[in-house]
Structures are given as structure tokens and as C-alpha cells.
Amino acid sequence: MEPPLMICKQCAWKGRYDEVDWDTVETCMGTDKIEVCPMCGSMELDTVR
């Protein structure tokens, strides 16, 4: 099965889920990893399918 397609709401980048970059952030529950756009660094990513 192919990875889902993602789209960035900021720059309209489109790509596979395994192409997104990851950022580590500290939250009140500890360290968490969030997905970010590889083109502009935005956290506003959506799944296309």
C-alpha cells in the first residue's frame, strides 16, 4: 500500500507522507514529533487521501 499524499496549506506543496520533514517540540506531556512541509517548514499539512 502506498503512503498517503499530503498537501501544504501554505505553499501548496504536494508529496507522499514519507517525504515530509519532522520537527521535535517540547509539550507539557514531554517531547513530541510533528510533521512539517519540506518546502516552507509550515505545520499546516493535510492528507489528500
Backbone torsions as a table, in degrees:
resi	resn	phi	psi	omega
1	MET	NA	135.4	-179.5
2	GLU	-75.4	149.7	174.8
3	PRO	-66.4	151.6	-179.2
4	PRO	-64.4	154.2	176.0
5	LEU	-86.8	142.7	-178.5
6	MET	-120.1	153.8	174.6
7	ILE	-136.7	141.6	177.7
8	CYS	-93.1	130.2	-179.9
9	LYS	-74.3	-19.7	-178.1
10	GLN	-84.9	-51.0	-173.0
11	CYS	-115.2	0.8	178.5
12	ALA	68.4	19.4	174.1
13	TRP	-60.6	141.4	175.4
14	LYS	-128.3	138.1	178.9
15	GLY	-173.6	178.0	179.2
16	ARG	-78.3	155.8	-179.0
17	TYR	-57.4	-35.6	-178.4
18	ASP	-76.1	-0.4	176.9
19	GLU	-96.8	-10.6	-178.4
20	VAL	-71.4	154.4	175.2
21	ASP	-90.9	162.7	-179.1
22	TRP	-124.6	141.3	177.1
23	ASP	-123.1	142.7	178.9
24	THR	-99.6	128.4	179.3
25	VAL	-127.2	152.0	176.2
26	GLU	-94.4	128.1	176.4
27	THR	-120.9	176.2	179.7
28	CYS	-66.7	-16.7	179.4
29	MET	-102.1	8.1	178.8
30	GLY	116.6	-162.7	-178.6
31	THR	-78.1	137.7	179.5
32	ASP	-135.4	147.8	176.5
33	LYS	-106.0	132.4	179.1
34	ILE	-121.7	149.7	179.8
35	GLU	-84.3	137.8	179.1
36	VAL	-131.9	153.5	180.0
37	CYS	-66.7	132.2	179.1
38	PRO	-71.7	-16.5	-179.0
39	MET	-89.5	-50.1	-173.2
40	CYS	-116.2	-10.0	179.1
41	GLY	83.9	6.4	-178.8
42	SER	-71.3	149.0	176.2
43	MET	-93.6	1.0	-176.8
44	GLU	-88.1	71.6	179.0
45	LEU	-106.3	144.1	178.4
46	ASP	-126.9	150.4	174.4
47	THR	-84.9	129.8	179.6
48	VAL	-81.3	-40.1	177.6
49	ARG	-142.9	NA	NA
